[in-house]
Amino acid sequence: MYRANLIGFGLAVGSSVFIGSSFIIKKKGLQRAGASGTRASSGGYGYLLEPLWWIGMATMIIGEFANFVAYMYAPAVLVTPLGALSIIVSAILAHFLLKEKLRKLGVLGCIMCIVGSTVIVFHAPGEHSISSVEEIWELAIQPAFLLYAASAVAVVLVLILYCEPRYGQTNVMVYIGVCSIIGSITVMSIKAVGITIKLTLEGYSQVARFQSWVFAMVAVSCIITQLNYLNKALDTFNTAVVSPIYYAMFTSLTIFASAIMFKDWSGQSASNIISVLCGFITVLSGTMVLHSNRDPEKLPPADYSPLPSQISWVVHANGEIWKHKENDELHPEFVAIIRQDHFK
């Protein structure tokens, strides 16, 4: 058990480094694509033709594969919190490569996220032994988890159909909410697929079981949805904000879903449960600190040509417009003279 957890720990750490780097590489690709076409946040898919975005995608795939293998060896409550390392990697790289400043409060927020995750790791419960995909299927169709899955789908539909058109461009929680909620279902299905592959490699083939293919289809569908909305979040909001919020929500919901489906907390002491809750509070506090440290988005300069200073405009009472120059005499019939310097 200790050796398996150690392997899972190492894979999870490596995964976080790759995933954290992929956030920055993909955002650079999104920026390049957005400069010459419709941005991803506006429904554009020009980033699919951008090589840098595909490099970031390849980096993320490597990280996700390492994370996938980690779930074969260690429980979700151990693997998932280590995603905090991706926050540090992405925040530091964003500071240097994207010029998204990470100030002292941001550094404090990152440290708080890591401390909270460390507490969770040390007090995480062990994983229960599973010998077949049918056992996982029985866990997935228990009423408590079916209720969670139905609630998750309902909330995601509300976020996509109602909230996204109205608040998607102004509220980071819309896109991140979809990613995180769907992500918790993704991890459950990926863990099921991982256990299936592990059992098959050990000589207990699970390929012929229909449950294995159901879990695989759910995982693929959820991953595609996650990537789509994660791209929108990265293209719309500051990376140093997206990464920690995504981590905090995704980790919380994943451990909650795992506790329901795999009953991770069964037989655990009150001190361990309280310690994990304290770890979560620390992580979420760090996320809030990072969010408050966000730089305001810079608005693009207005595109207009100033009027020559020597020209004014006279609006007559009858509605006619007459251009008045500096040396001309004022017309006797006018309502107002609007000069350029009137607005300075």
C-alpha positions in Angstrom: 0.0 0.0 0.0 2.8 2.5 0.9 4.7 1.7 -2.3 1.6 2.2 -4.4 0.8 5.5 -2.8 4.5 6.6 -3.3 4.2 5.8 -7.0 0.9 7.7 -7.2 2.5 10.7 -5.4 5.4 10.9 -7.8 3.2 10.7 -10.9 0.8 13.3 -9.5 3.7 15.8 -8.9 5.0 15.3 -12.4 1.5 15.7 -13.8 1.1 19.0 -12.0 4.3 20.4 -13.5 3.2 19.5 -17.0 -0.4 20.7 -16.6 0.7 24.0 -15.0 3.0 24.7 -18.0 0.3 23.8 -20.4 -1.9 26.6 -19.1 0.6 29.1 -20.1 1.6 27.6 -23.5 -2.1 27.2 -24.5 -2.9 30.8 -23.5 0.0 32.1 -25.6 -1.5 30.1 -28.5 -5.0 31.4 -27.8 -3.6 35.0 -27.8 -2.0 34.5 -31.1 -5.1 32.9 -32.6 -7.3 35.7 -31.2 -5.1 38.4 -32.7 -5.9 37.2 -36.2 -9.5 35.9 -35.8 -12.4 35.2 -33.5 -11.4 34.6 -29.9 -12.3 31.3 -28.2 -14.4 33.2 -25.7 -16.5 34.4 -28.5 -17.0 31.0 -30.0 -14.0 30.9 -32.4 -12.0 27.8 -33.1 -9.0 29.5 -34.9 -6.7 28.2 -32.1 -7.0 24.8 -33.7 -4.7 26.1 -36.4 -2.2 27.5 -34.0 0.9 25.3 -33.5 1.7 26.7 -30.0 -1.8 25.8 -28.8 -1.2 22.2 -29.9 2.2 22.2 -28.1 0.3 23.2 -25.0 -2.3 20.5 -25.6 0.5 17.9 -26.0 2.0 19.1 -22.7 -1.4 18.8 -21.0 -2.0 15.3 -22.4 1.3 14.1 -21.0 0.3 15.6 -17.6 -3.2 14.2 -17.7 -1.8 10.7 -18.7 0.6 10.8 -15.7 -2.4 11.9 -13.6 -4.5 9.0 -15.1 -1.9 6.5 -14.1 -1.6 8.0 -10.6 -5.3 7.2 -10.0 -4.5 3.6 -10.7 -2.1 3.5 -7.7 -3.5 6.0 -5.2 -6.9 7.2 -4.0 -8.4 10.4 -5.4 -8.0 12.2 -2.0 -4.3 11.8 -2.3 -3.8 12.5 -6.1 -6.2 15.4 -6.6 -4.9 17.8 -4.0 -1.4 17.7 -5.4 -2.8 19.7 -8.4 -2.0 22.7 -6.2 1.5 22.5 -7.7 0.1 23.3 -11.1 -1.1 26.6 -9.6 2.4 27.6 -8.6 3.9 26.6 -11.9 1.3 28.5 -13.9 1.4 31.6 -11.7 5.2 31.8 -11.9 5.3 31.2 -15.6 2.4 33.7 -16.2 4.4 36.3 -14.3 7.4 36.0 -16.6 5.9 35.0 -19.9 2.4 36.6 -19.9 3.3 39.6 -17.8 0.5 38.8 -15.5 2.0 40.2 -12.3 2.1 38.0 -9.2 2.5 40.3 -6.2 3.3 39.4 -2.6 -0.3 38.6 -1.8 -0.3 36.3 -4.8 2.7 34.5 -3.5 1.0 34.2 -0.1 -2.0 32.7 -1.7 0.1 30.1 -3.5 1.8 29.1 -0.3 -1.6 28.8 1.5 -2.8 26.5 -1.3 0.3 24.3 -1.0 0.0 24.2 2.9 -3.6 23.2 2.7 -3.0 20.5 0.1 -0.1 19.1 2.2 -2.5 18.8 5.2 -5.0 17.0 3.1 -2.4 14.6 1.8 -1.1 13.7 5.2 -4.6 13.0 6.6 -6.2 11.5 3.4 -7.9 8.1 3.9 -6.6 5.0 2.2 -8.1 3.4 -0.9 -10.4 0.3 -0.7 -9.4 -2.7 -2.7 -11.5 -3.4 -5.8 -11.2 -6.6 -7.8 -13.6 -6.1 -10.7 -15.3 -3.4 -12.8 -18.7 -4.8 -11.6 -17.8 -3.6 -8.1 -17.2 -0.1 -9.4 -20.5 -0.2 -11.4 -22.4 -1.1 -8.2 -20.8 1.9 -6.5 -21.7 4.2 -9.4 -25.4 3.2 -9.4 -26.0 3.6 -5.7 -28.7 6.2 -5.0 -26.4 8.7 -3.3 -24.0 8.9 -6.2 -26.8 8.9 -8.8 -28.3 11.9 -6.9 -24.9 13.7 -7.1 -24.5 13.0 -10.8 -28.0 14.2 -11.6 -27.5 17.4 -9.6 -24.2 18.0 -11.3 -25.7 17.6 -14.8 -28.6 19.9 -13.8 -26.3 22.7 -12.5 -24.0 22.4 -15.6 -27.0 22.8 -17.9 -28.1 25.9 -16.0 -24.6 27.4 -16.2 -24.3 26.7 -20.0 -27.9 27.6 -21.1 -28.7 30.5 -18.8 -25.6 31.9 -17.1 -23.0 31.7 -19.9 -24.9 34.0 -22.4 -25.4 36.6 -19.6 -22.4 36.4 -17.3 -19.8 34.2 -19.1 -17.6 37.2 -20.1 -17.7 38.9 -16.7 -17.9 36.2 -14.1 -15.0 33.6 -13.9 -17.2 31.2 -11.9 -19.4 30.4 -14.9 -16.7 28.7 -17.1 -14.8 27.3 -14.1 -18.0 26.0 -12.6 -18.7 23.9 -15.7 -15.1 22.6 -15.8 -15.0 21.7 -12.1 -18.4 20.0 -11.9 -17.9 18.0 -15.1 -14.3 17.3 -13.8 -15.5 15.6 -10.7 -17.5 13.1 -12.9 -14.5 12.8 -15.2 -12.2 11.7 -12.4 -14.7 9.1 -11.2 -15.0 7.6 -14.7 -11.3 7.8 -15.3 -10.5 6.1 -12.1 -12.9 3.3 -13.1 -11.2 3.0 -16.5 -7.8 3.0 -14.8 -8.7 0.2 -12.4 -10.1 -1.7 -15.4 -6.8 -1.4 -17.3 -4.8 -2.3 -14.2 -6.9 -5.4 -13.5 -6.6 -6.4 -17.2 -2.8 -6.0 -17.1 -2.7 -8.1 -14.0 -4.4 -10.9 -15.9 -8.0 -10.3 -15.0 -9.4 -9.0 -18.3 -12.3 -6.5 -18.0 -12.5 -5.6 -21.7 -15.5 -7.7 -22.4 -17.6 -6.0 -19.6 -20.0 -3.4 -21.0 -19.5 -1.3 -17.8 -15.9 -0.7 -18.9 -17.0 0.9 -22.2 -19.7 3.0 -20.5 -17.1 4.4 -18.1 -14.8 5.1 -21.1 -17.5 7.0 -23.1 -18.5 9.1 -20.0 -14.8 9.9 -19.5 -14.3 11.0 -23.1 -17.5 13.1 -23.2 -16.6 14.9 -20.0 -13.0 15.5 -21.0 -14.1 17.2 -24.3 -16.5 19.5 -22.4 -13.9 20.3 -19.8 -11.3 21.3 -22.4 -13.8 23.5 -24.3 -14.8 25.5 -21.3 -11.3 25.6 -19.9 -10.2 27.2 -23.1 -12.9 29.8 -22.8 -11.9 30.6 -19.2 -8.2 31.0 -20.1 -9.0 33.2 -23.1 -11.2 35.5 -21.0 -9.6 35.8 -17.6 -6.2 36.1 -16.0 -4.4 32.8 -15.7 -3.3 33.5 -12.2 -7.0 33.6 -11.2 -8.3 30.8 -13.4 -5.7 28.2 -12.2 -6.3 28.5 -8.4 -10.1 28.8 -8.6 -10.3 25.8 -11.0 -8.0 23.9 -8.6 -10.0 24.7 -5.5 -13.4 23.9 -7.0 -12.2 20.8 -8.9 -10.4 19.4 -5.9 -13.3 20.0 -3.5 -15.9 18.5 -5.9 -13.7 15.5 -6.8 -13.0 14.5 -3.2 -16.7 15.0 -2.4 -17.8 12.8 -5.3 -15.1 10.2 -4.4 -16.3 10.2 -0.8 -19.9 9.4 -2.1 -19.0 6.9 -4.7 -16.0 5.1 -3.2 -16.9 5.8 0.5 -13.4 7.0 1.2 -14.2 8.3 4.6 -15.8 5.1 5.9 -14.1 4.2 9.2 -12.0 7.3 9.4 -11.4 9.1 12.7 -12.9 12.5 13.5 -9.4 14.1 13.8 -8.5 13.0 10.2 -11.8 14.4 8.8 -11.3 17.7 10.7 -7.7 18.0 9.5 -8.9 17.5 5.9 -11.6 20.2 6.3 -9.0 22.6 7.7 -6.8 21.8 4.7 -9.7 22.7 2.4 -10.3 26.0 4.3 -6.7 26.9 3.9 -6.7 26.1 0.2 -9.9 28.1 -0.4 -8.5 31.0 1.6 -5.4 31.0 -0.6 -7.6 31.0 -3.7 -9.5 34.1 -2.4 -6.2 35.8 -1.7 -5.1 35.1 -5.3 -8.4 36.3 -6.7 -8.2 39.6 -4.7 -4.7 40.0 -6.2 -5.9 40.0 -9.7 -4.8 42.8 -12.0 -7.7 44.7 -13.6 -8.2 44.0 -17.3 -6.9 46.7 -19.5 -9.5 48.0 -22.0 -8.3 48.5 -25.6 -7.8 52.2 -26.6 -10.8 53.8 -28.3 -10.5 54.0 -32.1 -11.5 57.5 -33.2 -10.1 60.5 -35.1 -10.2 63.8 -33.2 -11.8 66.8 -34.8 -9.6 69.7 -35.8 -9.4 72.2 -33.0 -10.3 75.1 -35.3 -13.8 73.7 -36.2 -17.0 74.0 -34.2 -20.5 72.9 -35.1 -23.7 75.0 -34.9 -27.0 73.3 -34.5 -29.8 75.5 -35.7 -33.3 75.7 -34.2 -34.8 74.3 -37.4 -32.6 71.2 -37.2 -30.0 72.2 -39.9 -26.3 71.7 -39.1 -23.8 74.4 -40.2 -20.0 74.1 -39.8 -18.5 77.1 -38.2 -14.8 78.0 -38.4 -12.8 80.2 -36.0 -12.8 83.3 -38.2 -16.5 83.2 -39.2 -19.1 85.3 -37.4 -21.7 83.5 -35.3 -25.0 82.8 -37.0 -27.9 84.6 -35.3 -30.1 81.6 -35.1 -28.6 78.7 -33.1 -29.3 76.6 -30.1 -25.9 75.5 -29.0 -22.3 75.5 -30.2 -20.4 72.2 -29.5 -16.7 72.6 -29.5 -14.1 69.8 -29.3 -12.5 71.2 -26.2 -15.9 71.2 -24.5 -15.4 67.6 -23.6 -11.9 67.9 -22.2 
